[in-house]
Amino acid sequence: MFISPMLLNKSERPFEDDSYITELKLDGFRSIWTKFDDKVRIYTRHKNEITSKFPELLNLPVPNGTVLDGEIVVTDQYGRPDFEATMERFMSKRSGHEISFSVFDIIYFKGEQITSLPLLERKAILEELFEDTPLFNKVKWIEGNAEQYFELIKQHDLEGIVQKRADSTYQINRRSHDWLKVINYKYEDVFISGVRKDEFGLLLNFENGNYAGLMEFMAPAERKTFYKQYRDFIIEENDKFVYLDPKLKVKVKYRNLTKKGLLRIPSFVEWVS
């Protein structure tokens, strides 16, 4: 039984409001775990069934009639979520990475849909439902204190936080301002060194000349600005890319550096003169 999950909106910065709770934003992938008639099914938020990929999640101590919303995560040696390791584990059970299913909400309980209950009541049901283990645990939360928590997140180089209205209902298949993510973005000045031909994407170089990754997120107005001037910098091309003399400089924001030293999910911020 698939339930399309409630989605987050964005906030540029944390804010203080006692009517919200604050959670760590886990850097894994969203998962819907269901159990009906003694059959467990696990789905991504896009309704792709991934049950067979995670046999360790098939015998969790949860009764029939339960639907859980959470994040499947692999952590590094310091206990921080490691997205690349998570994806390695997703692609192959032979990777050896141990996962954690961290639950932050419950959608069905004892066969009844409980989405109309306030968030804190659903959290209370979760608290009584199972004991935490390294494999299967509940996401910790605090009341308010988002600004202080976000500073702590930055110090430990984690992905960000989520602020949720304490009385929010669970809004299936909706993106709601009741749940807001605040990402701990990093910023970098880089040069544009090429453009992809088949669909939009800009090759980026660091200031030292090393390849920095592919940027796919750029507002339409800024794309027009780029396309008006990029031909002046063409140096060569092939069937996939047009390569440019790296003179156009931009500031980008990104999640983190990958293990290969590339920008993860870079997006345009502004032109740098």
N, C-alpha and C positions, 0 to 999 in steps of 0.2 A: 504494500500500500504506500504509494508515493504521495508526499505532501510537499508542494512547492513552498520553499521557506520564505519567511519575512526577510527583507533586505535592508541594508543600511543606507542612510544618506551620509553626507560628509559635513564636517565642521572644520574650518581652517585652523581653529585653535580650541583648546579646552576651555570650559567655562564653569563657574561655581554656581550650583543650583541644587539645593537639598532635595528637590523632588526627583532627582536623577541618581541612579547608581553608576558606579564606574567599574569596568572590567578591563583586564588585559586583552588586547587584540592578538589572538594567536595566529602565527604565520604558518598555517598549514592549508588544508582544503576542507571546505564546508561539506558536511555529511549528514544525511538523514538516516537514522537507524530505526527499523521497525520490527515488531514481533507480533504476529497474529497466528493463531492455530499452530503454535510451536515452530513456526517458520520465520527465520530472520532474513530480512532483506536490507541492504545498505545501498543508498543512492547518493550521487552527487546532486548539487542544487539544480543541475540541468537535466535531471531525470535519467542519468546513465546509471545502470545498476553495476555496482562494484563489489557485490557480496563475495565473490570467489577470490578476490584479491586479498581479503583480510580474514582468513579462517580463524584467527585468534579472537575475533569479535563475535563469533557465532554462539558462544555459550556464556554470555554475560548474565549475571544474576538479576534478571529483570523479568517480570511476569508478562504473560500474553496481554495484548491490548495496549501496548506501549509504543509511542513514537517519540524519539529523542532527536534534538537538534544540537549539533556540536561540530567539533573540528578534529580531524585526524592529523596528528603532529608527530614528527620525529625531532628529538632535541639533540643538541651538540654536547660536548664534554662539560660545558658549563651550565647545562640545563636550559639553554635558550632554544626556542624553536628554530629549526634549520630547514628552510623551504626546499633547498636543493636535495637534501637527504630525504625529505618527505616524498618528493617526486621520484627519486630513485626507488624508494620502497613501493610507491604506487605502480611503477612500471614493472617491478619484478619482486616476487616473494623471496627470491634468492639473494637479494641485496644484503640481508643480514641486519638491516636497521630495525630496531624495536620501536613500535608505534605506541602512541597514547591516544585514546579517544576521550577528548575533553568536552563534556556536555555543558551547555549553558541554558538550555530550555527544554521543556517537555510539552508536547502538542496533544498527545493522547495518553490517558491514564485509565487503566481498567476498562479499556474499550470505549471510553467516552472522550469526545473532543473537549479540551479544557482551554481553548484559545481565548475564551471570553473572560477568564479569570485574570486579575491583575498580575503583573510580572512577579511581584514578591510572593504572591500565593503560589504561583507555579514553582518558584525557587524553593519554597518550603516543602512542596511535594517531592521535588528532586532530592532535597536533603534527607528525607526519610526513605527514599526509594532504594538506595544502595550505599555501601561503604566505599570510600575511595581506595583505589589501588594504582600502582604505576601505569597499568594498562587502561584503566577505566576510572575516570575521576570527574569531578565537577569543577567548572571554572570559578575561581574565587572572585568575590566582588566586595566593594566597600560603598558606603553611603557618601555621596558627594566627593569632596577633596580631589577633584579631577586635575586641577592645575598642579598640585603637589605630586600627585601620582604620575602625571605626564613628565614632570622633571625627572622623576626616578626612572621612568622608562627610557628617557634620553640618555641618562647616565649609563645605563646597561645596554644601550644600543639595541633596543627591542622595537618591534614594528609600530606600536601605537596603543591607543586605548579605545574603548567603546563606552559611550555614555547613553544610558537607557532610562526612559521615564519609569519610575518605580511602579506606577499604576498602569503601564501600557498593556493593552491586550496583544495577543499574537495575531498579526495581520497576514494571513496566508497569501503568498504570491503578490505581495505589495512591498514597495520601497517606501519606508516611513521615516518621517522626521522624529518619531518617538525613539528611534535608535540612530545614533550618530557615531561615525568613526572619525578619529583624529589620528592621522598618520604622522609618524616621526620621520618626515622627509629629510633627505640630505640634498645639498645643492652643489652644483659644479659648473664652471665655465668651460665649454668645449667648442670645438670647431666642427662645422658640417663638411664632410669629406665625400659625400655621394648621395644619390637619390635612387630609390628602387623604382623600377619601371612598371611592374604589373599592378601594384597597389602602393599606397603612400607609405613611405618609410625613409628616414634619413640616416645615413651612416654618420657616426660621430667619432671624432678623435680627441683624446686628451691634449692638453697644451704641450705635453712632451712628445706628441706625435703618435703615441700608441693608440690602437683601435679601442673605442670606448663602448661600442654597441650600436643598436638600431633603435631610433626613436620613431614611434608610430602615433604619438599623441601630440597634436598641434592644432590650435584653433583655426577654423577656416580662414579668418582674416589674415592670420600670420602665414598660412600656407600660400595665400595669394601674394603676400609680400615676398616670400621665398621664390615662387615661380616667376616673378617679374625680373629677378636679378640673377638667378642661378646660372643661366647660359653663359654669362661673362666669365665663369670660373671653370667651365668644362675642360678636362685634360684628356680623358679617354672614356670609353664605354664598352660594355659587352651586352649580351642578350638579357641580363638581369639588372644591371646597374649602370648609371651614369656617374663617373667619378669626377670629383671636383678638387681644384686647388683649395686647400683648407684655409680660407680667408674669412668666411662668414662665421662669426662667433655668437654663441647663444648661451644663456644660463638655463640649465635644466634642473628639475627636481627628480629624485629617484628613491627607491626603497632602500637599497643597500648595494654593495659590490658583490658580484658573484664570486665563486671560488676561482674563476678565470680572470678576475679583475675587471669585469665589465659592469656597466650600470644596469641595474635591474629596473625595468619598466620606466625608462626616462621619459619625461614629458616637458614640453616647452614652457618656460617661464617668461623670458624676455630676450630681446636682442641686446648684445653687448657691443658697444662701439669701440 
